Amino acid sequence: MVQNISVASMVESIIGCKWSVRLLRLLADRVSRPSALLRACPGLSAKVMNERLKKMIRFGIVRRTVFGEKPPIEVEYVLTPFGRRFMGILDEVHRLQEAIDNGAIPGSGEVQ
């Protein structure tokens, strides 16, 4: 994990990007191969996916493993233990949004 960045900055960086959130959800659901991640995200380019995954690797949220030494190689991405804990933050954001959408938190989400 990058030592010079706060968890708050990581949350802002990840939650601020729809693709990062989607990729993390897929990784949490054990989708680990780059081709499967791309198929599950219509509209996501390989370039953007790789940028997002590299950022999550730098944050220590995701681990990349390469199998094989010469082509064809296989690449897999998985959540690290820190990444699984980080998913708890995203899960809580999702639960909060559901509560707002269901009217369980009156007055929330209104622009003043």
MOPAC internal coordinates of N, CA, C and O (Angstrom, degrees):
PM7 1SCF
backbone

  N    0.0000 0     0.00 0     0.00 0    0    0    0
  C    1.4420 1     0.00 0     0.00 0    1    0    0
  C    1.5224 1   109.04 1     0.00 0    2    1    0
  O    1.2310 1   120.81 1   -35.09 1    3    2    1
  N    1.3118 1   116.06 1   144.91 1    3    2    1
  C    1.4544 1   121.57 1   177.03 1    5    3    2
  C    1.5185 1   108.26 1   -69.63 1    6    5    3
  O    1.2310 1   120.27 1   -53.85 1    7    6    5
  N    1.3166 1   117.10 1   126.15 1    7    6    5
  C    1.4562 1   121.45 1  -175.47 1    9    7    6
  C    1.5232 1   112.80 1   -80.92 1   10    9    7
  O    1.2310 1   119.41 1   156.34 1   11   10    9
  N    1.3307 1   118.72 1   -23.66 1   11   10    9
  C    1.4533 1   121.63 1  -172.57 1   13   11   10
  C    1.5215 1   113.95 1   -95.12 1   14   13   11
  O    1.2310 1   119.76 1  -164.87 1   15   14   13
  N    1.3020 1   118.06 1    15.13 1   15   14   13
  C    1.4602 1   119.79 1   179.82 1   17   15   14
  C    1.5223 1   108.82 1  -127.07 1   18   17   15
  O    1.2310 1   121.18 1   -42.74 1   19   18   17
  N    1.3119 1   115.36 1   137.26 1   19   18   17
  C    1.4600 1   119.42 1  -178.07 1   21   19   18
  C    1.5277 1   110.56 1   -80.76 1   22   21   19
  O    1.2310 1   121.15 1   -22.08 1   23   22   21
  N    1.3099 1   115.41 1   157.92 1   23   22   21
  C    1.4648 1   120.22 1   176.72 1   25   23   22
  C    1.5264 1   109.46 1   -61.53 1   26   25   23
  O    1.2310 1   120.28 1   143.00 1   27   26   25
  N    1.3268 1   117.07 1   -37.00 1   27   26   25
  C    1.4695 1   120.28 1   178.30 1   29   27   26
  C    1.5302 1   110.97 1   -59.43 1   30   29   27
  O    1.2310 1   120.18 1   139.00 1   31   30   29
  N    1.3257 1   117.26 1   -41.00 1   31   30   29
  C    1.4650 1   120.63 1   177.78 1   33   31   30
  C    1.5228 1   111.29 1   -66.61 1   34   33   31
  O    1.2310 1   120.66 1   142.53 1   35   34   33
  N    1.3296 1   116.35 1   -37.47 1   35   34   33
  C    1.4656 1   120.08 1   177.14 1   37   35   34
  C    1.5307 1   110.13 1   -63.49 1   38   37   35
  O    1.2310 1   120.95 1   134.15 1   39   38   37
  N    1.3414 1   115.78 1   -45.85 1   39   38   37
  C    1.4640 1   120.06 1  -179.76 1   41   39   38
  C    1.5191 1   109.66 1   -59.24 1   42   41   39
  O    1.2310 1   120.33 1   133.47 1   43   42   41
  N    1.3250 1   116.98 1   -46.53 1   43   42   41
  C    1.4574 1   121.05 1   179.83 1   45   43   42
  C    1.5208 1   111.22 1   -59.56 1   46   45   43
  O    1.2310 1   120.46 1   135.92 1   47   46   45
  N    1.3216 1   116.72 1   -44.08 1   47   46   45
  C    1.4582 1   121.70 1  -178.81 1   49   47   46
  C    1.5261 1   111.87 1   -66.42 1   50   49   47
  O    1.2310 1   120.35 1   139.27 1   51   50   49
  N    1.3225 1   116.95 1   -40.73 1   51   50   49
  C    1.4668 1   120.74 1  -177.29 1   53   51   50
  C    1.5290 1   111.31 1   -78.19 1   54   53   51
  O    1.2310 1   120.01 1   130.11 1   55   54   53
  N    1.3182 1   117.58 1   -49.89 1   55   54   53
  C    1.4651 1   120.85 1  -177.13 1   57   55   54
  C    1.5247 1   110.67 1   -66.84 1   58   57   55
  O    1.2310 1   120.44 1   153.47 1   59   58   57
  N    1.3263 1   116.76 1   -26.53 1   59   58   57
  C    1.4579 1   120.47 1   178.89 1   61   59   58
  C    1.5184 1   113.72 1   -73.23 1   62   61   59
  O    1.2310 1   119.72 1   177.68 1   63   62   61
  N    1.3030 1   118.14 1    -2.32 1   63   62   61
  C    1.4672 1   121.71 1  -178.09 1   65   63   62
  C    1.5231 1   109.86 1  -126.89 1   66   65   63
  O    1.2310 1   120.84 1   -65.13 1   67   66   65
  N    1.3277 1   116.01 1   114.87 1   67   66   65
  C    1.4651 1   119.19 1  -177.80 1   69   67   66
  C    1.5240 1   112.20 1   -59.30 1   70   69   67
  O    1.2310 1   120.29 1   145.58 1   71   70   69
  N    1.3399 1   117.04 1   -34.42 1   71   70   69
  C    1.4597 1   118.85 1  -178.11 1   73   71   70
  C    1.5149 1   111.45 1   -70.76 1   74   73   71
  O    1.2310 1   120.11 1   142.22 1   75   74   73
  N    1.3297 1   117.39 1   -37.78 1   75   74   73
  C    1.4671 1   119.34 1   179.16 1   77   75   74
  C    1.5173 1   110.71 1   -62.17 1   78   77   75
  O    1.2310 1   120.81 1   136.06 1   79   78   77
  N    1.3254 1   116.05 1   -43.94 1   79   78   77
  C    1.4702 1   120.10 1   179.63 1   81   79   78
  C    1.5240 1   109.63 1   -62.89 1   82   81   79
  O    1.2310 1   120.06 1   134.96 1   83   82   81
  N    1.3191 1   117.48 1   -45.04 1   83   82   81
  C    1.4686 1   121.33 1  -179.89 1   85   83   82
  C    1.5325 1   111.00 1   -62.63 1   86   85   83
  O    1.2310 1   120.16 1   135.64 1   87   86   85
  N    1.3354 1   117.30 1   -44.36 1   87   86   85
  C    1.4635 1   120.53 1   179.28 1   89   87   86
  C    1.5234 1   111.40 1   -62.95 1   90   89   87
  O    1.2310 1   120.25 1   138.27 1   91   90   89
  N    1.3252 1   117.13 1   -41.73 1   91   90   89
  C    1.4678 1   119.68 1   178.26 1   93   91   90
  C    1.5236 1   111.27 1   -62.81 1   94   93   91
  O    1.2310 1   120.45 1   138.46 1   95   94   93
  N    1.3180 1   116.74 1   -41.54 1   95   94   93
  C    1.4669 1   120.07 1   178.86 1   97   95   94
  C    1.5244 1   109.94 1   -61.20 1   98   97   95
  O    1.2310 1   120.08 1   136.51 1   99   98   97
  N    1.3187 1   117.46 1   -43.49 1   99   98   97
  C    1.4675 1   121.10 1   178.64 1  101   99   98
  C    1.5219 1   111.08 1   -63.83 1  102  101   99
  O    1.2310 1   120.28 1   136.96 1  103  102  101
  N    1.3249 1   117.07 1   -43.04 1  103  102  101
  C    1.4656 1   120.08 1   178.43 1  105  103  102
  C    1.5289 1   110.47 1   -63.25 1  106  105  103
  O    1.2310 1   120.37 1   142.11 1  107  106  105
  N    1.3214 1   116.90 1   -37.89 1  107  106  105
  C    1.4688 1   120.41 1   177.32 1  109  107  106
  C    1.5298 1   110.44 1   -64.07 1  110  109  107
  O    1.2310 1   120.99 1   148.97 1  111  110  109
  N    1.3327 1   115.72 1   -31.03 1  111  110  109
  C    1.4679 1   121.10 1   177.74 1  113  111  110
  C    1.5229 1   112.15 1   -86.84 1  114  113  111
  O    1.2310 1   120.32 1  -168.64 1  115  114  113
  N    1.3297 1   117.00 1    11.36 1  115  114  113
  C    1.4556 1   125.33 1   174.59 1  117  115  114
  C    1.5269 1   114.98 1    72.32 1  118  117  115
  O    1.2310 1   120.34 1  -154.21 1  119  118  117
  N    1.3360 1   116.95 1    25.79 1  119  118  117
  C    1.4593 1   120.59 1   168.80 1  121  119  118
  C    1.5177 1   105.23 1   -86.49 1  122  121  119
  O    1.2310 1   119.83 1   -63.04 1  123  122  121
  N    1.3332 1   117.94 1   116.96 1  123  122  121
  C    1.4636 1   118.94 1  -169.24 1  125  123  122
  C    1.5249 1   115.54 1  -123.42 1  126  125  123
  O    1.2310 1   119.76 1   164.08 1  127  126  125
  N    1.3123 1   118.06 1   -15.92 1  127  126  125
  C    1.4621 1   120.91 1  -176.85 1  129  127  126
  C    1.5286 1   110.26 1   -89.22 1  130  129  127
  O    1.2310 1   119.71 1   -41.05 1  131  130  129
  N    1.3342 1   118.15 1   138.95 1  131  130  129
  C    1.4692 1   120.53 1  -178.57 1  133  131  130
  C    1.5313 1   113.50 1   -54.78 1  134  133  131
  O    1.2310 1   120.05 1   138.32 1  135  134  133
  N    1.3180 1   117.51 1   -41.68 1  135  134  133
  C    1.4683 1   119.75 1  -179.22 1  137  135  134
  C    1.5258 1   111.12 1   -64.57 1  138  137  135
  O    1.2310 1   119.96 1   141.69 1  139  138  137
  N    1.3145 1   117.68 1   -38.31 1  139  138  137
  C    1.4727 1   121.11 1   178.30 1  141  139  138
  C    1.5286 1   110.51 1   -68.48 1  142  141  139
  O    1.2310 1   120.33 1   141.89 1  143  142  141
  N    1.3213 1   116.98 1   -38.11 1  143  142  141
  C    1.4675 1   120.27 1   177.45 1  145  143  142
  C    1.5300 1   110.28 1   -62.42 1  146  145  143
  O    1.2310 1   120.53 1   136.04 1  147  146  145
  N    1.3245 1   116.59 1   -43.96 1  147  146  145
  C    1.4728 1   120.32 1   179.02 1  149  147  146
  C    1.5250 1   111.59 1   -64.25 1  150  149  147
  O    1.2310 1   120.12 1   137.38 1  151  150  149
  N    1.3276 1   117.38 1   -42.62 1  151  150  149
  C    1.4770 1   120.15 1   179.16 1  153  151  150
  C    1.5222 1   111.27 1   -62.36 1  154  153  151
  O    1.2310 1   120.60 1   146.40 1  155  154  153
  N    1.3196 1   116.46 1   -33.60 1  155  154  153
  C    1.4672 1   120.62 1  -177.64 1  157  155  154
  C    1.5242 1   112.79 1   -80.34 1  158  157  155
  O    1.2310 1   120.19 1   173.41 1  159  158  157
  N    1.3322 1   117.25 1    -6.59 1  159  158  157
  C    1.4740 1   121.64 1  -177.40 1  161  159  158
  C    1.5227 1   110.57 1  -127.41 1  162  161  159
  O    1.2310 1   119.58 1  -105.61 1  163  162  161
  N    1.3330 1   118.41 1    74.39 1  163  162  161
  C    1.4656 1   119.38 1   178.48 1  165  163  162
  C    1.5275 1   110.17 1   -56.30 1  166  165  163
  O    1.2310 1   121.02 1   -47.51 1  167  166  165
  N    1.3241 1   115.66 1   132.49 1  167  166  165
  C    1.4584 1   120.89 1  -179.56 1  169  167  166
  C    1.5192 1   113.69 1    98.09 1  170  169  167
  O    1.2310 1   120.17 1   164.80 1  171  170  169
  N    1.3123 1   117.28 1   -15.20 1  171  170  169
  C    1.4626 1   121.63 1   178.27 1  173  171  170
  C    1.5296 1   109.25 1   -84.91 1  174  173  171
  O    1.2310 1   120.63 1   -53.15 1  175  174  173
  N    1.3306 1   116.40 1   126.85 1  175  174  173
  C    1.4709 1   119.85 1   177.61 1  177  175  174
  C    1.5251 1   109.66 1   -86.55 1  178  177  175
  O    1.2310 1   121.14 1   -22.30 1  179  178  177
  N    1.3248 1   115.43 1   157.70 1  179  178  177
  C    1.4585 1   120.37 1   177.87 1  181  179  178
  C    1.5269 1   110.21 1   -61.40 1  182  181  179
  O    1.2310 1   120.21 1   143.01 1  183  182  181
  N    1.3270 1   117.20 1   -36.99 1  183  182  181
  C    1.4631 1   121.25 1  -179.80 1  185  183  182
  C    1.5262 1   111.07 1   -61.62 1  186  185  183
  O    1.2310 1   120.50 1   130.31 1  187  186  185
  N    1.3185 1   116.64 1   -49.69 1  187  186  185
  C    1.4706 1   120.69 1  -179.33 1  189  187  186
  C    1.5256 1   110.03 1   -65.70 1  190  189  187
  O    1.2310 1   120.19 1   138.61 1  191  190  189
  N    1.3330 1   117.25 1   -41.39 1  191  190  189
  C    1.4613 1   119.78 1   178.55 1  193  191  190
  C    1.5328 1   110.41 1   -58.46 1  194  193  191
  O    1.2310 1   120.56 1   133.08 1  195  194  193
  N    1.3204 1   116.54 1   -46.92 1  195  194  193
  C    1.4597 1   119.77 1  -179.57 1  197  195  194
  C    1.5187 1   112.12 1   -63.35 1  198  197  195
  O    1.2310 1   120.02 1   141.33 1  199  198  197
  N    1.3394 1   117.57 1   -38.67 1  199  198  197
  C    1.4661 1   120.92 1   176.92 1  201  199  198
  C    1.5281 1   110.65 1   -61.42 1  202  201  199
  O    1.2310 1   120.41 1   133.71 1  203  202  201
  N    1.3208 1   116.82 1   -46.29 1  203  202  201
  C    1.4703 1   121.05 1  -178.53 1  205  203  202
  C    1.5250 1   111.16 1   -65.58 1  206  205  203
  O    1.2310 1   120.41 1   137.11 1  207  206  205
  N    1.3366 1   116.82 1   -42.89 1  207  206  205
  C    1.4589 1   120.17 1   179.65 1  209  207  206
  C    1.5314 1   110.99 1   -65.15 1  210  209  207
  O    1.2310 1   120.16 1   140.26 1  211  210  209
  N    1.3336 1   117.30 1   -39.74 1  211  210  209
  C    1.4679 1   120.28 1   177.74 1  213  211  210
  C    1.5241 1   110.75 1   -61.96 1  214  213  211
  O    1.2310 1   120.38 1   139.32 1  215  214  213
  N    1.3252 1   116.87 1   -40.68 1  215  214  213
  C    1.4645 1   120.01 1   178.81 1  217  215  214
  C    1.5290 1   110.23 1   -63.51 1  218  217  215
  O    1.2310 1   120.43 1   137.46 1  219  218  217
  N    1.3248 1   116.79 1   -42.54 1  219  218  217
  C    1.4621 1   119.99 1   179.94 1  221  219  218
  C    1.5312 1   111.62 1   -68.31 1  222  221  219
  O    1.2310 1   120.37 1   149.37 1  223  222  221
  N    1.3225 1   116.91 1   -30.63 1  223  222  221
  C    1.4686 1   120.68 1   174.38 1  225  223  222
  C    1.5276 1   109.20 1   -66.52 1  226  225  223
  O    1.2310 1   120.35 1   135.17 1  227  226  225
  N    1.3348 1   116.94 1   -44.83 1  227  226  225
  C    1.4732 1   120.44 1   178.86 1  229  227  226
  C    1.5258 1   111.11 1   -60.80 1  230  229  227
  O    1.2310 1   120.17 1   144.12 1  231  230  229
  N    1.3279 1   117.28 1   -35.88 1  231  230  229
  C    1.4633 1   121.66 1   179.20 1  233  231  230
  C    1.5252 1   112.29 1   -75.14 1  234  233  231
  O    1.2310 1   120.48 1   166.48 1  235  234  233
  N    1.3392 1   116.69 1   -13.52 1  235  234  233
  C    1.4585 1   119.88 1  -178.14 1  237  235  234
  C    1.5133 1   113.25 1    83.53 1  238  237  235
  O    1.2310 1   120.37 1  -163.59 1  239  238  237
  N    1.3210 1   116.90 1    16.41 1  239  238  237
  C    1.4635 1   122.49 1  -178.77 1  241  239  238
  C    1.5259 1   110.68 1   -87.17 1  242  241  239
  O    1.2310 1   120.84 1   145.79 1  243  242  241
  N    1.3314 1   116.01 1   -34.21 1  243  242  241
  C    1.4667 1   122.50 1  -175.70 1  245  243  242
  C    1.5252 1   108.90 1  -126.00 1  246  245  243
  O    1.2310 1   120.99 1   -33.28 1  247  246  245
  N    1.3353 1   115.72 1   146.72 1  247  246  245
  C    1.4628 1   121.98 1   174.90 1  249  247  246
  C    1.5315 1   108.46 1  -117.59 1  250  249  247
  O    1.2310 1   120.99 1   -43.80 1  251  250  249
  N    1.3202 1   115.72 1   136.20 1  251  250  249
  C    1.4686 1   122.29 1   177.95 1  253  251  250
  C    1.5277 1   107.87 1  -105.07 1  254  253  251
  O    1.2310 1   120.82 1   -48.57 1  255  254  253
  N    1.3351 1   116.04 1   131.43 1  255  254  253
  C    1.4510 1   121.36 1   177.73 1  257  255  254
  C    1.5224 1   108.43 1  -125.01 1  258  257  255
  O    1.2310 1   121.13 1   -47.02 1  259  258  257
  N    1.3287 1   115.45 1   132.98 1  259  258  257
  C    1.4643 1   121.52 1   178.02 1  261  259  258
  C    1.5195 1   107.94 1  -109.37 1  262  261  259
  O    1.2310 1   121.00 1   -50.85 1  263  262  261
  N    1.3216 1   115.69 1   129.15 1  263  262  261
  C    1.4638 1   122.06 1   177.36 1  265  263  262
  C    1.5122 1   108.52 1  -108.70 1  266  265  263
  O    1.2310 1   120.46 1   -48.36 1  267  266  265
  N    1.3191 1   116.72 1   131.64 1  267  266  265
  C    1.4543 1   121.45 1  -179.18 1  269  267  266
  C    1.5135 1   110.45 1    97.02 1  270  269  267
  O    1.2310 1   121.39 1   -25.90 1  271  270  269
  N    1.3111 1   114.94 1   154.10 1  271  270  269
  C    1.4595 1   119.71 1  -177.83 1  273  271  270
  C    1.5137 1   113.12 1  -110.56 1  274  273  271
  O    1.2310 1   120.05 1   161.51 1  275  274  273
  N    1.3072 1   117.51 1   -18.49 1  275  274  273
  C    1.4535 1   119.82 1   176.72 1  277  275  274
  C    1.5266 1   107.87 1  -137.92 1  278  277  275
  O    1.2310 1   120.40 1   -21.95 1  279  278  277
  N    1.3238 1   116.85 1   158.05 1  279  278  277
  C    1.4713 1   119.58 1  -176.53 1  281  279  278
  C    1.5171 1   111.38 1   -56.96 1  282  281  279
  O    1.2310 1   119.92 1   -36.68 1  283  282  281
  N    1.3023 1   117.77 1   143.32 1  283  282  281
  C    1.4719 1   125.13 1    -1.38 1  285  283  282
  C    1.5396 1   111.01 1   -83.41 1  286  285  283
  O    1.2310 1   121.22 1   -48.67 1  287  286  285
  N    1.2981 1   115.28 1   131.33 1  287  286  285
  C    1.4603 1   119.90 1   175.73 1  289  287  286
  C    1.5185 1   108.51 1   -97.25 1  290  289  287
  O    1.2310 1   120.85 1   -20.14 1  291  290  289
  N    1.3043 1   115.98 1   159.86 1  291  290  289
  C    1.4596 1   121.40 1   175.38 1  293  291  290
  C    1.5161 1   108.07 1  -115.57 1  294  293  291
  O    1.2310 1   120.94 1   -40.85 1  295  294  293
  N    1.3246 1   115.81 1   139.15 1  295  294  293
  C    1.4597 1   121.72 1   178.78 1  297  295  294
  C    1.5165 1   107.88 1  -120.54 1  298  297  295
  O    1.2310 1   121.32 1   -40.39 1  299  298  297
  N    1.3160 1   115.07 1   139.61 1  299  298  297
  C    1.4546 1   121.85 1   179.45 1  301  299  298
  C    1.5260 1   108.27 1  -133.64 1  302  301  299
  O    1.2310 1   120.77 1   -38.55 1  303  302  301
  N    1.3219 1   116.14 1   141.45 1  303  302  301
  C    1.4592 1   121.97 1   174.37 1  305  303  302
  C    1.5227 1   107.97 1  -117.37 1  306  305  303
  O    1.2310 1   120.30 1   -44.99 1  307  306  305
  N    1.3223 1   117.04 1   135.01 1  307  306  305
  C    1.4671 1   121.58 1   177.58 1  309  307  306
  C    1.5183 1   109.15 1  -138.73 1  310  309  307
  O    1.2310 1   121.41 1   -24.76 1  311  310  309
  N    1.3291 1   114.90 1   155.24 1  311  310  309
  C    1.4584 1   119.84 1   174.57 1  313  311  310
  C    1.5210 1   109.58 1   -71.26 1  314  313  311
  O    1.2310 1   120.72 1   -39.88 1  315  314  313
  N    1.3085 1   116.22 1   140.12 1  315  314  313
  C    1.4653 1   121.52 1   172.83 1  317  315  314
  C    1.5272 1   107.66 1   -81.69 1  318  317  315
  O    1.2310 1   119.49 1    -8.54 1  319  318  317
  N    1.3126 1   118.57 1   171.46 1  319  318  317
  C    1.4693 1   119.12 1   173.70 1  321  319  318
  C    1.5420 1   111.59 1   -56.05 1  322  321  319
  O    1.2310 1   120.70 1   139.94 1  323  322  321
  N    1.3339 1   116.26 1   -40.06 1  323  322  321
  C    1.4646 1   119.55 1   175.73 1  325  323  322
  C    1.5234 1   110.23 1   -63.21 1  326  325  323
  O    1.2310 1   120.26 1   139.97 1  327  326  325
  N    1.3316 1   117.11 1   -40.03 1  327  326  325
  C    1.4632 1   121.39 1   178.52 1  329  327  326
  C    1.5156 1   112.38 1   -61.62 1  330  329  327
  O    1.2310 1   120.23 1   141.54 1  331  330  329
  N    1.3322 1   117.17 1   -38.46 1  331  330  329
  C    1.4724 1   119.92 1   177.71 1  333  331  330
  C    1.5268 1   110.37 1   -65.54 1  334  333  331
  O    1.2310 1   120.38 1   141.29 1  335  334  333
  N    1.3302 1   116.89 1   -38.71 1  335  334  333
  C    1.4750 1   119.92 1   175.83 1  337  335  334
  C    1.5279 1   110.36 1   -66.67 1  338  337  335
  O    1.2310 1   120.67 1   140.00 1  339  338  337
  N    1.3231 1   116.32 1   -40.00 1  339  338  337
  C    1.4629 1   121.53 1   178.80 1  341  339  338
  C    1.5243 1   110.69 1   -60.34 1  342  341  339
  O    1.2310 1   120.32 1   145.15 1  343  342  341
  N    1.3265 1   116.99 1   -34.85 1  343  342  341
  C    1.4726 1   120.81 1   178.27 1  345  343  342
  C    1.5199 1   110.94 1   -60.24 1  346  345  343
  O    1.2310 1   120.13 1   151.36 1  347  346  345
  N    1.3270 1   117.35 1   -28.64 1  347  346  345
  C    1.4624 1   120.25 1   176.78 1  349  347  346
  C    1.5207 1   111.67 1   -59.03 1  350  349  347
  O    1.2310 1   120.32 1   143.97 1  351  350  349
  N    1.3334 1   116.99 1   -36.03 1  351  350  349
  C    1.4663 1   121.02 1   177.13 1  353  351  350
  C    1.5237 1   109.65 1   -65.22 1  354  353  351
  O    1.2310 1   120.63 1   133.66 1  355  354  353
  N    1.3236 1   116.39 1   -46.34 1  355  354  353
  C    1.4646 1   119.97 1  -179.90 1  357  355  354
  C    1.5258 1   111.34 1   -65.62 1  358  357  355
  O    1.2310 1   120.56 1   143.19 1  359  358  357
  N    1.3357 1   116.53 1   -36.81 1  359  358  357
  C    1.4633 1   120.03 1   176.85 1  361  359  358
  C    1.5219 1   110.81 1   -62.72 1  362  361  359
  O    1.2310 1   120.43 1   139.04 1  363  362  361
  N    1.3203 1   116.78 1   -40.96 1  363  362  361
  C    1.4624 1   120.51 1   179.49 1  365  363  362
  C    1.5314 1   111.04 1   -66.72 1  366  365  363
  O    1.2310 1   119.98 1   140.47 1  367  366  365
  N    1.3240 1   117.63 1   -39.53 1  367  366  365
  C    1.4723 1   121.15 1   175.88 1  369  367  366
  C    1.5270 1   109.19 1   -60.71 1  370  369  367
  O    1.2310 1   120.19 1   137.64 1  371  370  369
  N    1.3209 1   117.25 1   -42.36 1  371  370  369
  C    1.4678 1   121.63 1   179.01 1  373  371  370
  C    1.5352 1   110.78 1   -63.22 1  374  373  371
  O    1.2310 1   120.35 1   135.50 1  375  374  373
  N    1.3398 1   116.93 1   -44.50 1  375  374  373
  C    1.4740 1   120.18 1   178.82 1  377  375  374
  C    1.5285 1   111.36 1   -63.80 1  378  377  375
  O    1.2310 1   120.26 1   140.78 1  379  378  377
  N    1.3190 1   117.11 1   -39.22 1  379  378  377
  C    1.4617 1   120.94 1   178.11 1  381  379  378
  C    1.5231 1   110.37 1   -63.49 1  382  381  379
  O    1.2310 1   120.20 1   136.26 1  383  382  381
  N    1.3467 1   117.23 1   -43.74 1  383  382  381
  C    1.4621 1   120.30 1   178.59 1  385  383  382
  C    1.5218 1   110.98 1   -62.68 1  386  385  383
  O    1.2310 1   120.12 1   138.74 1  387  386  385
  N    1.3370 1   117.38 1   -41.26 1  387  386  385
  C    1.4640 1   120.05 1   177.53 1  389  387  386
  C    1.5193 1   111.08 1   -61.92 1  390  389  387
  O    1.2310 1   119.94 1   138.72 1  391  390  389
  N    1.3306 1   117.73 1   -41.28 1  391  390  389
  C    1.4619 1   121.23 1   179.19 1  393  391  390
  C    1.5222 1   110.51 1   -63.12 1  394  393  391
  O    1.2310 1   120.36 1   139.03 1  395  394  393
  N    1.3157 1   116.92 1   -40.97 1  395  394  393
  C    1.4652 1   120.77 1   178.06 1  397  395  394
  C    1.5216 1   109.73 1   -65.48 1  398  397  395
  O    1.2310 1   120.35 1   133.35 1  399  398  397
  N    1.3243 1   116.93 1   -46.65 1  399  398  397
  C    1.4641 1   121.45 1  -179.09 1  401  399  398
  C    1.5191 1   112.23 1   -61.73 1  402  401  399
  O    1.2310 1   120.22 1   147.08 1  403  402  401
  N    1.3243 1   117.18 1   -32.92 1  403  402  401
  C    1.4554 1   122.09 1  -179.14 1  405  403  402
  C    1.5271 1   113.41 1   -87.74 1  406  405  403
  O    1.2310 1   120.46 1  -178.26 1  407  406  405
  N    1.3399 1   116.72 1     1.74 1  407  406  405
  C    1.4561 1   120.88 1   178.61 1  409  407  406
  C    1.5198 1   114.27 1    77.25 1  410  409  407
  O    1.2310 1   120.18 1  -166.22 1  411  410  409
  N    1.3331 1   117.25 1    13.78 1  411  410  409
  C    1.4589 1   120.44 1  -177.86 1  413  411  410
  C    1.5308 1   112.10 1   -75.01 1  414  413  411
  O    1.2310 1   120.70 1   164.68 1  415  414  413
  N    1.3294 1   116.26 1   -15.32 1  415  414  413
  C    1.4680 1   121.22 1   178.54 1  417  415  414
  C    1.5354 1   106.00 1  -122.69 1  418  417  415
  O    1.2310 1   119.93 1   -89.72 1  419  418  417
  N    1.3277 1   117.74 1    90.28 1  419  418  417
  C    1.4624 1   121.18 1  -175.88 1  421  419  418
  C    1.5363 1   111.61 1   -60.74 1  422  421  419
  O    1.2310 1   121.65 1   -39.37 1  423  422  421
  N    1.3368 1   114.45 1   140.63 1  423  422  421
  C    1.4538 1   120.24 1   175.38 1  425  423  422
  C    1.5045 1   115.63 1    78.89 1  426  425  423
  O    1.2310 1   120.02 1   176.93 1  427  426  425
  N    1.3154 1   117.57 1    -3.07 1  427  426  425
  C    1.4624 1   119.22 1  -179.49 1  429  427  426
  C    1.5137 1   109.56 1   -82.19 1  430  429  427
  O    1.2310 1   121.39 1   -29.51 1  431  430  429
  N    1.3068 1   114.95 1   150.49 1  431  430  429
  C    1.4624 1   120.36 1   177.17 1  433  431  430
  C    1.5034 1   113.68 1    79.69 1  434  433  431
  O    1.2310 1   119.67 1   179.29 1  435  434  433
  N    1.3235 1   118.24 1    -0.71 1  435  434  433
  C    1.4627 1   120.03 1   179.29 1  437  435  434
  C    1.5096 1   109.69 1   -84.68 1  438  437  435
  O    1.2310 1   121.32 1   -42.87 1  439  438  437
  N    1.3266 1   115.09 1   137.13 1  439  438  437
  C    1.4636 1   120.83 1   178.07 1  441  439  438
  C    1.5264 1   107.83 1   -82.41 1  442  441  439
  O    1.2310 1   120.68 1   -51.72 1  443  442  441
  N    1.3134 1   116.31 1   128.28 1  443  442  441
  C    1.4609 1   120.29 1  -178.26 1  445  443  442
  C    1.4983 1   110.50 1   -95.99 1  446  445  443
  O    1.2310 1   120.10 1   180.00 1  447  446  445

